[in-house]
Amino acid sequence: CAQNQLNQSTMEKIKKLFLLMTILIPAMAFTACSDDDEPEVKITEAEVVGTWNVTQMTEDGETVDVPNGYVTFTIKSDHNYSVRFLTNNYKGTWKLEGNTVVGTTLDPITERLTFTSLNGNNATINYSNSEGDKYVLKATKR
């Protein structure tokens, strides 16, 4: 009789655990797969400082190779930066927030360069600005 109660008690615990798992596992899977999640790359200011030469740009699923020097971001250790985008040049200041360089130009326009991968001097960067432009950039630091 005591063994029967033990088995019944154990069965109740297993049922509760199973019920809890059937609720939690789908909830965890749902929250972990958000489309807005970006890989968190650990970067330091020392790693982002330098001149980044964009070699490839993707916008709305269309990718183009960028000739050397046509699009560059020069990020300086004094927290100033400059951008060359084809024939346009502009300057501003920047700060590092996690894996994102947040820059503000003199206009002012806010730019976000989110590093989604960094391998030595090669990076993939999700670029966006306060005017609504969005690109995925492949860049190499000189």
N, C-alpha and C positions, 0 to 999 in steps of 0.2 A: 504494500500500500504506500509506504514512504517512497519507494523507488518510482511508483506511478506518479506521485505528486512532484517528484524531482523532474521526471521526464516532462510532465505537463508544464511545470514552471519554466523549464528550459525551452520547451516548444513555444511558450508565450513570448519569451525573450527573443527567440529567433524570428517569430512573426513580426514583432515590433521593429527589430533591426531591419528585416526585409522591407517592411513598409517605409521606414525612414530612408533606406537606400533608394527605393523606387521614387521617392519624392526628391531627394537631394541630388542624385546623379544627373537627371535631366536638367535640373535647375543650374547646376554647375556647368554643364556642357553648354547650355544656352548663353550664360553670361561670359564664358570664356571665348566664344567665337563671334564676338561683335565685329562688324565690318570696319568700325572706326579704330580698332586697335592697331597700333603700329609697333613693330618690334622695338624694344627698348635697348638702344645701343649706349653703352657707357663711354662717354667722351669727356675729355678735359679741354680746358682752354688752350693748353699747349698743343694739343692735337689739331685744333681747328685753325689756329693762327697760321697764316701763310696765304699764298695765292692759289686758288682753286680754279683750274682750267676745265670748263665743262666740255666734255667730249661727245655727249649724247643727251638729247632732250626728248621726253615723251609728253604729249599733250593730247587728251581725249583719245588715248589708245594709238596715236600715230607717233612713231619714233623717227627722229632724224639725227644723223651724225652732224656734229658741230665742228667746223674747221678750227684748228688751233688758234687761240687768242680771241675768238669772236665773242665768247661769253666767259667772263672771269669774275670771281669774287676775291678781293684782297682783304683779308681779315687781319687786323693788326693787334698786337699785344696791348696797345694803349686804349683799346676798345673803340677805335675808329675803323671804318671799313669803306671800301669803294667797290663799285660794280661797273663793269663794262658789259653792256648788252647790245651787241652789234655796233651801231654808231652812237648809242646813248651812253653817257657816263654820269654817275651820281655818287654822292657820299653820304655817310651817316655814322651813327654810333650803334654799338651792339652789346648784348649781354647773353650769357649762356644760361638756359633754363632746361635742365635735364640733358636730353640729347638734341636740343633745338637752339640754334643761334637765332635770336630775335633782334632784328635790326630796325632802326628808324631812320629814314632819310630826312633831308632838310625840308622836303615838300610839305608835310610829313607823310610818308607812306611806311607802313609796317610790313616788314618782310620776315618770313619764318623759313629757316633752312633746317629741316628735321633730318638728322642723319639716321637712316634706317640700316645702313651697313657701313663699316669702316674696316678696311683691310690694308694696313700700312698707309700708303699715300693715295689709295683708291677708295672712293666713297659713292654710295647711292644716297641721294638727298631728295626728300619731298619738299618742293618749294611752293610757297603760297604767299600772297600779299593782300593788303587791305583793299586792293582794287579788284580782287576776285580772280587773279591769275593763279593757275596751278600747273605745276610741271613736276615730272620725275626726272632728276638729273643724274647722270653718271659724270663724275668729276675726278680729276687727278691733281694732287697738290704738288706744285713745283718746288 
